[in-house]
Amino acid sequence: MFFRNVWSAAEFSFVCKPMLLKKSSNIGYAQLQLRQSFHNSRRSARRPRIEPNPLEIQEIESGPLNPSTLVKPFLFTVGVTTVSLAGCVIWEYENIRSHATAFLKRPNSWLNSHQRRGAPQKSEPGPIRKWWNSLRANEKVFYPILAANVLVFGAWRVRAMQPFMIKYFCSNPSGSSVCLPMVLSTFSHYSAFHLAANMYVLYSFMPAAMAALGKEQFVAMYMSAGVISSFASVLYKVMLNQPGLSLGASGAIMAVLSYVCVQYPDTRLSIIFLPMYTFAAGSAIKVIMSIDLAGVVLGWKFFDHAAHLGGALFGLAWCYWGGLHVWGNRDKFLQYYHSLRKDSR
């Protein structure tokens, strides 16, 4: 059972979207550089540093943070969430329509089967097609998400692209581009461990989430949670005047995690290396959210706790309210799209 190998509460906190750079004052920045130089000097005694972190050596855009700058990110969040939901509803409609059309085209009589005998046989599907057809429903959603994250991770390795990646694939409320990175940063990981940990957690919890939601509703929730968690991070930084960068899929994954833990609260989870110790999923999400809440209140800087808490709260809201009152009331939009599609033929 896939729940037997999930992370503990502390390990889930580790895959949170980190605050990768913090330059709120000259004194704090000098202390950060001093710690980094000391750390690098210790590392150089063991092995030379081959690839410097671009988030440390690149010039980061910085500017004043004031509440008026939240208007565009808020409208962008509403817009992306609306487009995600509408797009996934249309995706569900087209899937049902294509399945119904394929069913009606099946040979259901002797005449149809006799006519098909003389028709040319379809070519055998290739190995990639066979592999794709052999996947489960949750894997067909997971692997495209994984591929997008891996491609962005590879782009970070190209030194010439690093200024572009910092500008558009890191959420930065004081940068010249604020809105688009709120989405792109949810597919962005610079650290290989950060990428592996996030994808492992997502893969572990996707089967349960998709069993309850279906693939279309899951994608709508995942995309909405990504941009909403990014907005929660931007809101926190602006209100406290704490500029900084953040990236990673942890906010969206926290929404999936909280949804599953609330939907199946009695499911037993265990620590990956200590499977003999188990705990209830409902208790685990309370501990994780408490840690993120403490990080927000106490101003911890190691992780982007605001993004995690925003994603977890969205997962709870979708479990208790969104699935029933938002996704459940999509009939009117489907009727409108059906009539629009019919008229356009």
LUMTOR-261334 format. One record per residue: residue in one letter; x, y, z of N, C-alpha, C in turn. Coordinates in steps of 0.02 Angstrom, whole numbers, padded with zeros to 5 digits, always signed. Example, Ala and Ser with C-alpha at 12.3 -4.5 7.8 and 13.67 -1.06 7.14 Angstrom:
REM LUMTOR-261334
a+00660-00284+00390+00615-00225+00390+00660-00165+00390s+00642-00112+00354+00684-00053+00357+00645+00002+00394
//
This chain:
REM LUMTOR-261334
m+00043-00060+00000+00000+00000+00000+00044+00062+00000f+00027+00110-00044+00074+00165-00054+00082+00208+00007f+00034+00208+00053+00040+00251+00112+00094+00227+00159r+00118+00165+00151+00167+00138+00198+00235+00170+00190n+00247+00205+00135+00313+00233+00123+00314+00309+00118v+00265+00342+00149+00263+00415+00146+00307+00444+00200w+00321+00509+00193+00365+00543+00240+00330+00556+00306s+00370+00568+00357+00343+00589+00421+00325+00662+00418a+00295+00687+00473+00275+00757+00474+00335+00804+00467a+00389+00787+00499+00449+00829+00494+00477+00827+00424e+00475+00768+00392+00503+00763+00325+00458+00797+00274f+00392+00797+00286+00348+00834+00242+00364+00908+00246s+00381+00932+00306+00398+01002+00313+00461+01019+00274f+00506+00970+00266+00568+00984+00233+00559+00996+00158v+00507+00967+00128+00497+00977+00057+00459+01041+00043c+00452+01083+00092+00418+01145+00082+00457+01190+00035k+00422+01238+00006+00452+01284-00041+00498+01332-00004p+00563+01330-00014+00609+01368+00028+00615+01440+00009m+00631+01481+00057+00652+01550+00045+00725+01548+00029l+00741+01556-00035+00809+01542-00057+00855+01602-00048l+00829+01661-00044+00872+01719-00036+00835+01772+00003k+00867+01801+00052+00835+01851+00094+00884+01908+00103k+00867+01969+00077+00910+02026+00084+00867+02085+00110s+00846+02081+00171+00803+02132+00198+00842+02191+00227s+00906+02182+00243+00945+02236+00271+01018+02223+00255n+01058+02275+00258+01129+02268+00243+01164+02224+00295i+01143+02230+00358+01174+02190+00410+01158+02117+00401g+01093+02102+00386+01074+02032+00376+01109+02003+00315y+01115+02043+00262+01149+02018+00202+01222+02004+00215a+01255+02048+00254+01325+02037+00271+01334+01974+00312q+01289+01963+00359+01292+01902+00399+01282+01840+00355l+01236+01845+00306+01223+01789+00261+01286+01774+00220q+01318+01826+00194+01379+01816+00154+01435+01787+00196l+01439+01809+00260+01491+01783+00304+01481+01710+00318r+01418+01690+00330+01404+01619+00342+01417+01578+00280q+01399+01605+00221+01410+01568+00159+01485+01560+00144s+01524+01614+00156+01596+01609+00143+01629+01560+00190f+01606+01559+00254+01633+01511+00302+01615+01440+00282h+01551+01431+00260+01529+01365+00239+01567+01342+00177n+01578+01388+00129+01614+01370+00069+01687+01354+00083s+01718+01390+00132+01787+01375+00149+01794+01306+00179r+01743+01284+00218+01744+01217+00246+01734+01165+00191r+01690+01181+00144+01678+01134+00089+01739+01127+00045s+01776+01183+00035+01834+01179-00009+01889+01135+00019a+01888+01124+00085+01937+01078+00113+01922+01007+00094r+01858+00992+00080+01840+00924+00060+01843+00915-00015r+01810+00963-00053+01812+00959-00126+01797+01028-00154p+01822+01044-00212+01810+01110-00241+01738+01117-00263r+01714+01178-00260+01645+01192-00281+01644+01201-00356i+01611+01155-00391+01613+01154-00463+01562+01202-00493e+01501+01200-00467+01447+01239-00496+01417+01285-00443p+01430+01350-00446+01402+01395-00396+01326+01402-00404n+01294+01416-00348+01221+01424-00348+01204+01491-00380p+01165+01493-00434+01150+01557-00466+01108+01602-00422l+01072+01574-00374+01032+01614-00329+01075+01653-00280e+01139+01636-00276+01185+01672-00233+01228+01722-00271i+01243+01708-00334+01290+01751-00371+01255+01798-00419q+01193+01784-00439+01158+01828-00486+01130+01889-00449e+01125+01943-00486+01095+02004-00458+01019+01995-00457i+00990+01999-00398+00918+01987-00389+00882+02054-00392e+00827+02054-00430+00786+02115-00434+00755+02130-00366s+00758+02192-00347+00730+02211-00282+00697+02280-00289g+00644+02289-00253+00608+02351-00255+00565+02359-00194p+00531+02415-00186+00489+02426-00127+00428+02380-00128l+00409+02358-00069+00350+02316-00061+00296+02356-00026n+00239+02365-00059+00184+02399-00028+00119+02364-00047p+00067+02370-00006+00005+02333-00018-00027+02345-00086s-00014+02403-00117-00045+02417-00182-00020+02370-00236t+00038+02340-00226+00065+02293-00276+00029+02225-00274l-00016+02215-00227-00050+02151-00222-00111+02146-00268v-00131+02201-00299-00191+02200-00340-00182+02155-00401k-00128+02166-00438-00116+02125-00497-00106+02051-00480p-00065+02034-00430-00059+01962-00412-00126+01931-00392f-00168+01969-00357-00233+01942-00337-00277+01929-00397l-00280+01977-00443-00321+01967-00503-00293+01910-00546f-00227+01905-00549-00195+01851-00586-00212+01783-00555t-00212+01780-00489-00230+01717-00454-00301+01697-00469v-00347+01745-00466-00417+01731-00482-00424+01708-00554g-00388+01742-00600-00392+01724-00670-00365+01655-00685v-00307+01638-00657-00278+01572-00669-00321+01517-00639t-00348+01529-00580-00392+01480-00549-00454+01469-00591t-00484+01523-00616-00544+01517-00657-00529+01480-00722v-00474+01499-00755-00456+01465-00818-00440+01391-00806s-00407+01376-00751-00392+01306-00736-00455+01265-00727l-00502+01292-00688-00564+01256-00676-00604+01249-00741a-00610+01303-00779-00649+01300-00842-00615+01253-00891g-00550+01257-00896-00515+01213-00943-00523+01139-00926c-00520+01123-00861-00527+01053-00841-00599+01028-00848v-00648+01073-00840-00717+01054-00853-00727+01038-00927i-00698+01080-00971-00701+01067-01042-00665+01002-01059w-00608+00991-01028-00570+00929-01038-00612+00868-01020e-00648+00872-00963-00691+00817-00943-00748+00806-00993y-00776+00861-01018-00830+00856-01067-00806+00822-01131e-00748+00843-01155-00721+00815-01217-00702+00741-01209n-00677+00723-01150-00661+00653-01138-00724+00610-01139i-00776+00633-01107-00839+00595-01107-00867+00591-01177r-00863+00645-01213-00889+00646-01281-00850+00598-01327s-00784+00598-01321-00743+00554-01363-00755+00481-01345h-00765+00466-01280-00779+00397-01261-00847+00374-01287a-00896+00419-01285-00962+00402-01310-00960+00391-01386t-00922+00434-01421-00916+00427-01494-00882+00361-01512a-00828+00345-01475-00793+00283-01489-00837+00222-01475f-00879+00226-01424-00923+00171-01408-00975+00161-01463l-01002+00217-01489-01052+00211-01542-01022+00185-01607k-00958+00195-01617-00926+00172-01679-00905+00099-01676r-00912+00068-01619-00892-00002-01613-00938-00045-01655p-00913-00099-01685-00957-00143-01726-01005-00181-01680n-01069-00165-01687-01118-00197-01644-01166-00241-01684s-01148-00256-01745-01191-00299-01785-01148-00339-01833w-01179-00391-01863-01142-00433-01910-01121-00393-01971l-01163-00346-01994-01148-00307-02053-01088-00262-02042n-01085-00229-01984-01028-00186-01970-00964-00225-01965s-00968-00284-01933-00907-00324-01928-00885-00351-01996h-00934-00367-02040-00917-00391-02106-00885-00336-02147q-00910-00274-02140-00881-00218-02176-00810-00203-02153r-00796-00214-02090-00731-00198-02064-00678-00249-02084r-00700-00307-02108-00651-00359-02127-00610-00336-02187g-00641-00300-02232-00605-00277-02292-00566-00213-02281a-00577-00181-02224-00542-00118-02210-00469-00133-02192p-00423-00088-02209-00353-00098-02192-00343-00100-02116q-00300-00145-02094-00287-00153-02023-00243-00096-01998k-00257-00074-01937-00218-00021-01907-00148-00048-01889s-00100-00005-01896-00031-00024-01881-00024-00036-01806e+00024-00078-01788+00037-00093-01718+00065-00032-01683p+00039-00015-01623+00066+00044-01588+00139+00034-01569g+00175+00090-01568+00245+00088-01552+00257+00076-01478p+00321+00069-01458+00336+00055-01388+00315+00110-01340i+00321+00172-01362+00300+00227-01319+00225+00226-01308r+00188+00213-01362+00115+00209-01356+00094+00150-01312k+00128+00094-01319+00113+00036-01277+00127+00052-01204w+00184+00085-01191+00200+00104-01122+00148+00151-01094w+00126+00199-01134+00077+00247-01110+00010+00213-01096n-00010+00167-01139-00073+00131-01128-00071+00085-01067s-00010+00064-01048-00004+00020-00990-00006+00057-00924l-00002+00123-00926-00001+00161-00864-00070+00165-00832r-00070+00173-00766-00132+00185-00730-00154+00258-00739a-00215+00273-00720-00242+00340-00731-00201+00393-00693n-00182+00378-00630-00144+00427-00592-00074+00437-00621e-00045+00384-00651+00021+00391-00680+00020+00432-00744k-00036+00430-00781-00042+00470-00841-00047+00544-00824v-00065+00561-00764-00064+00630-00742+00002+00648-00710f+00031+00601-00674+00093+00615-00638+00152+00625-00685y+00159+00583-00736+00218+00587-00778+00223+00652-00818p+00169+00680-00844+00176+00747-00875+00197+00801-00825i+00172+00797-00763+00194+00845-00712+00268+00835-00697l+00289+00771-00691+00359+00756-00679+00402+00781-00737a+00380+00770-00799+00419+00791-00857+00428+00867-00858a+00374+00904-00842+00380+00977-00840+00430+01000-00788n+00429+00969-00729+00475+00987-00676+00547+00969-00694v+00557+00911-00726+00624+00891-00746+00652+00936-00800l+00610+00957-00848+00633+01003-00900+00655+01069-00871v+00616+01095-00824+00635+01158-00792+00698+01149-00751f+00704+01092-00717+00765+01077-00680+00826+01075-00726g+00818+01046-00786+00872+01046-00834+00890+01115-00859a+00839+01159-00866+00852+01227-00888+00894+01265-00838w+00886+01249-00774+00927+01281-00722+01001+01264-00731r+01016+01206-00761+01085+01186-00771+01120+01225-00826v+01083+01258-00870+01112+01298-00924+01129+01367-00897r+01192+01382-00891+01213+01444-00859+01187+01506-00895a+01183+01504-00961+01160+01562-00998+01087+01578-00984m+01048+01527-00963+00977+01537-00950+00962+01556-00878q+01011+01556-00834+00997+01566-00763+00967+01635-00746p+00990+01690-00778+00955+01753-00764+00881+01751-00784f+00866+01718-00841+00797+01710-00862+00758+01667-00813m+00789+01613-00788+00755+01569-00741+00741+01605-00675i+00788+01645-00652+00777+01682-00590+00720+01731-00597k+00715+01762-00655+00663+01813-00665+00594+01782-00672y+00588+01726-00708+00522+01700-00724+00504+01635-00689f+00552+01600-00660+00538+01537-00627+00552+01539-00552c+00558+01599-00524+00561+01610-00452+00509+01663-00434s+00468+01648-00386+00418+01697-00364+00453+01751-00324n+00447+01813-00348+00482+01870-00317+00435+01930-00316p+00406+01947-00259+00358+02002-00257+00388+02070-00272s+00453+02077-00267+00486+02141-00282+00518+02142-00351g+00508+02090-00392+00537+02088-00458+00494+02125-00509s+00522+02133-00569+00486+02167-00622+00430+02123-00650s+00436+02058-00645+00384+02011-00665+00360+01974-00603v+00299+01987-00584+00272+01958-00522+00221+01904-00536c+00178+01914-00585+00121+01870-00594+00140+01803-00626l+00172+01805-00684+00188+01743-00719+00231+01695-00677p+00281+01719-00639+00319+01672-00597+00278+01638-00543m+00220+01665-00526+00178+01632-00476+00155+01564-00500v+00149+01554-00565+00132+01489-00593+00194+01449-00611l+00241+01482-00646+00300+01446-00669+00343+01421-00612s+00344+01456-00556+00386+01435-00500+00362+01370-00469t+00299+01351-00480+00274+01289-00452+00299+01228-00490f+00332+01239-00547+00364+01184-00584+00440+01191-00583s+00466+01232-00538+00537+01249-00538+00571+01223-00475h+00626+01187-00485+00668+01163-00430+00741+01170-00451y+00781+01202-00411+00853+01206-00426+00890+01148-00394s+00869+01126-00335+00902+01071-00300+00873+01004-00323a+00917+00956-00337+00895+00890-00357+00857+00855-00301f+00879+00865-00239+00845+00834-00182+00775+00863-00174h+00769+00929-00182+00704+00962-00177+00656+00934-00229l+00680+00926-00291+00639+00898-00344+00619+00826-00328a+00667+00784-00308+00653+00714-00295+00604+00706-00237a+00613+00745-00184+00569+00739-00126+00498+00759-00143n+00490+00816-00179+00423+00838-00198+00388+00788-00244m+00423+00762-00292+00392+00715-00339+00375+00649-00305y+00416+00629-00256+00401+00567-00219+00337+00575-00179v+00330+00631-00144+00269+00643-00105+00208+00647-00150l+00215+00682-00206+00158+00688-00252+00138+00619-00279y+00187+00579-00299+00172+00513-00325+00140+00469-00273s+00159+00477-00210+00131+00436-00156+00058+00451-00142f+00039+00514-00148-00028+00534-00128-00076+00542-00187m-00050+00541-00248-00094+00550-00306-00146+00495-00314p-00131+00430-00304-00183+00380-00313-00245+00391-00270a-00234+00408-00206-00291+00420-00162-00329+00483-00183a-00293+00536-00202-00326+00598-00221-00366+00588-00285m-00338+00554-00334-00373+00544-00397-00430+00495-00391a-00426+00448-00343-00482+00403-00332-00544+00441-00308a-00533+00495-00271-00589+00535-00246-00609+00590-00295l-00562+00616-00334-00576+00675-00374-00585+00659-00448g-00550+00609-00474-00546+00601-00546-00489+00644-00574k-00465+00627-00633-00405+00662-00658-00418+00735-00675e-00478+00750-00702-00491+00819-00722-00497+00865-00661q-00534+00843-00611-00541+00884-00551-00475+00889-00513f-00435+00835-00514-00370+00837-00481-00325+00889-00512v-00321+00890-00578-00278+00939-00612-00302+01010-00598a-00368+01020-00597-00395+01086-00581-00375+01107-00511m-00380+01062-00463-00361+01078-00395-00286+01090-00389y-00246+01050-00423-00173+01056-00418-00149+01123-00447m-00174+01141-00506-00153+01204-00537-00178+01263-00496s-00238+01260-00471-00264+01315-00430-00225+01321-00365a-00209+01264-00335-00170+01266-00272-00101+01295-00283g-00071+01282-00341-00004+01309-00354-00003+01385-00355v-00050+01415-00391-00050+01488-00395-00076+01519-00330i-00122+01487-00296-00148+01514-00233-00095+01512-00179s-00056+01458-00176-00002+01455-00127+00052+01507-00142s+00065+01520-00206+00113+01572-00224+00087+01640-00203f+00022+01652-00211-00006+01716-00190-00003+01723-00114a-00013+01668-00078-00006+01671-00005+00064+01691+00015s+00114+01666-00021+00183+01684-00008+00196+01758-00023v+00171+01781-00080+00179+01852-00099+00144+01897-00048l+00084+01878-00028+00047+01918+00022+00085+01923+00087y+00113+01868+00110+00151+01868+00173+00213+01912+00168k+00249+01907+00113+00310+01947+00105+00295+02021+00100v+00241+02038+00064+00224+02109+00056+00200+02139+00122m+00157+02103+00158+00129+02130+00220+00183+02139+00273l+00234+02096+00273+00287+02102+00323+00350+02136+00294n+00345+02157+00231+00401+02191+00198+00465+02149+00202q+00458+02085+00181+00514+02039+00182+00525+02011+00112p+00565+02045+00070+00576+02021+00002+00615+01956+00002g+00607+01918-00050+00643+01855-00056+00616+01813-00114l+00652+01762-00132+00634+01717-00186+00607+01652-00159s+00563+01620-00196+00539+01553-00178+00522+01516-00242l+00529+01451-00240+00512+01408-00296+00499+01338-00271g+00465+01298-00312+00450+01229-00294+00376+01214-00297a+00361+01149-00302+00292+01126-00307+00260+01111-00239s+00294+01129-00185+00271+01108-00119+00203+01137-00101g+00188+01198-00122+00123+01227-00106+00066+01187-00136a+00072+01169-00200+00020+01129-00232+00017+01059-00202i+00076+01031-00185+00077+00964-00156+00047+00964-00087m+00055+01018-00050+00024+01023+00016-00052+01022+00011a-00079+01049-00043-00152+01046-00053-00174+00974-00064v-00136+00937-00104-00152+00866-00114-00145+00827-00049l-00092+00841-00012-00081+00807+00051-00137+00820+00101s-00155+00883+00109-00208+00899+00157-00275+00871+00136y-00288+00871+00070-00352+00842+00046-00356+00768+00063v-00302+00732+00049-00302+00660+00062-00307+00646+00137c-00271+00683+00177-00271+00671+00250-00339+00685+00281v-00375+00734+00254-00442+00750+00280-00493+00702+00251q-00485+00683+00188-00533+00637+00156-00527+00567+00186y-00466+00547+00204-00455+00481+00234-00417+00489+00300p-00449+00517+00351-00413+00534+00413-00389+00474+00452d-00419+00416+00445-00399+00357+00483-00345+00315+00449t-00324+00335+00390-00271+00298+00355-00206+00303+00395r-00172+00248+00401-00110+00246+00439-00051+00264+00395l-00013+00313+00416+00047+00334+00382+00107+00311+00423s+00165+00310+00391+00225+00289+00426+00285+00328+00401i+00338+00330+00441+00400+00361+00422+00436+00315+00373i+00466+00344+00321+00492+00304+00266+00544+00253+00289f+00587+00272+00337+00639+00226+00360+00620+00190+00424l+00562+00207+00452+00538+00175+00514+00466+00152+00503p+00455+00102+00462+00386+00082+00447+00349+00052+00506m+00385+00035+00559+00350+00005+00616+00311+00057+00657y+00328+00122+00649+00293+00175+00684+00242+00206+00637t+00178+00202+00654+00125+00228+00613+00085+00280+00651f+00051+00322+00614+00008+00373+00643-00048+00389+00594a-00102+00416+00620-00161+00431+00579-00148+00490+00534a-00175+00488+00473-00166+00542+00426-00197+00607+00451g-00254+00602+00486-00285+00661+00513-00241+00697+00564s-00205+00659+00604-00160+00689+00653-00098+00718+00618a-00075+00685+00565-00015+00708+00530-00025+00777+00500i-00082+00788+00468-00093+00853+00436-00100+00908+00488k-00126+00892+00547-00130+00943+00599-00060+00963+00622v-00015+00914+00629+00053+00930+00649+00089+00971+00596i+00081+00952+00533+00115+00988+00479+00090+01060+00475m+00025+01069+00478-00002+01137+00473+00016+01178+00535s+00022+01146+00592+00043+01182+00652+00114+01207+00646i+00158+01166+00615+00227+01187+00605+00230+01246+00557d+00191+01244+00503+00191+01299+00456+00160+01362+00487l+00108+01353+00528+00079+01411+00562+00128+01443+00609a+00165+01402+00646+00217+01428+00690+00270+01465+00650g+00288+01438+00592+00337+01471+00550+00313+01538+00525v+00249+01544+00509+00221+01608+00487+00220+01658+00545v+00197+01636+00603+00190+01682+00660+00258+01703+00686l+00304+01657+00691+00370+01671+00720+00420+01697+00668g+00400+01698+00605+00444+01726+00554+00503+01683+00536w+00495+01617+00537+00550+01573+00517+00565+01584+00444k+00629+01582+00426+00650+01599+00358+00676+01538+00318f+00683+01481+00350+00714+01425+00315+00669+01398+00260f+00603+01397+00271+00555+01374+00221+00505+01429+00208d+00469+01423+00152+00415+01469+00137+00351+01441+00169h+00345+01451+00234+00288+01422+00271+00222+01453+00249a+00222+01515+00226+00159+01546+00204+00131+01510+00143a+00175+01492+00096+00153+01455+00037+00126+01387+00056h+00159+01352+00102+00135+01287+00124+00067+01292+00158l+00061+01341+00203-00001+01348+00239-00057+01367+00191g-00043+01411+00142-00094+01429+00093-00116+01369+00052g-00068+01326+00031-00087+01267-00006-00127+01218+00035a-00107+01207+00098-00143+01161+00142-00214+01185+00155l-00221+01250+00167-00288+01278+00179-00332+01271+00117f-00302+01280+00059-00342+01271-00003-00364+01198-00010g-00320+01150+00007-00339+01080+00004-00397+01065+00051l-00395+01094+00111-00450+01085+00158-00514+01116+00131a-00508+01177+00103-00567+01210+00076-00597+01171+00018w-00555+01141-00023-00581+01103-00079-00615+01039-00055c-00588+01009-00003-00618+00948+00024-00687+00962+00054y-00694+01016+00091-00757+01031+00126-00807+01070+00084w-00781+01111+00037-00826+01158+00003-00817+01158-00073g-00756+01162-00097-00744+01171-00168-00769+01115-00212g-00756+01053-00191-00778+00997-00232-00853+00994-00241l-00890+01014-00189-00963+01011-00191-00994+01072-00224h-00971+01132-00205-01004+01193-00227-00972+01225-00288v-00911+01208-00304-00879+01236-00365-00880+01184-00420w-00846+01128-00409-00845+01076-00461-00914+01044-00468g-00950+01038-00414-01016+01006-00417-01068+01048-00452n-01057+01113-00460-01104+01158-00494-01079+01179-00563r-01046+01134-00597-01019+01150-00663-01068+01138-00719d-01129+01117-00703-01178+01098-00755-01196+01158-00799k-01205+01216-00769-01224+01275-00809-01169+01293-00859f-01108+01289-00836-01053+01304-00882-01049+01251-00937l-01061+01188-00920-01061+01135-00970-01116+01145-01022q-01174+01166-01000-01229+01180-01047-01210+01237-01094y-01179+01289-01067-01158+01345-01108-01105+01323-01158y-01057+01283-01136-01004+01260-01181-01033+01213-01234h-01080+01171-01214-01111+01125-01262-01147+01163-01317s-01185+01214-01297-01221+01253-01348-01171+01293-01391l-01118+01318-01361-01068+01355-01399-01032+01309-01449r-01017+01250-01427-00984+01202-01472-01030+01179-01528k-01094+01173-01511-01143+01151-01562-01153+01204-01614d-01155+01268-01593-01166+01322-01639-01105+01336-01684s-01046+01317-01660-00985+01332-01698-00973+01281-01753r-01010+01226-01755-01001+01176-01808-01031+01199-01873
//
